[in-house]
């Protein structure tokens, strides 16, 4: 049974950093592209970043380019999202999702098949 579990969220001041983790189980993560998404209160789900199955390529939303970095360790079956220079507008529930595809299919949530339960990130002073 494919399962994704996010962790690492919390409360951080503007300008601070957090690293989110997405732990995979029940499937061979090496064959899956993984995406990070977020949903702020009252807003739709937004694609943040995506990484190919090998980790060789990644995409980012314009709103996070230069601040967020996605990476993966297939041996540990874990994908990370390093978030630096956080802003209040980054406040949201962050989700990871999997797509059985070698390359990142894009940042549309409809492109991904399996989802984690989310972790809350709050950026506030």
Secondary structure, 3 states (H helix, E strand, C coil): CCEEEEECCEEECCCCCEEEEEEEECCCHHHCEEEEEEECCCCCEEEEEEECCCCCCEEECCCCCCCEEEEEECCCCEEEEEECCCCHHHCEEEEEEEECCCCCCCCCHHHCCEECCCEEEEECC
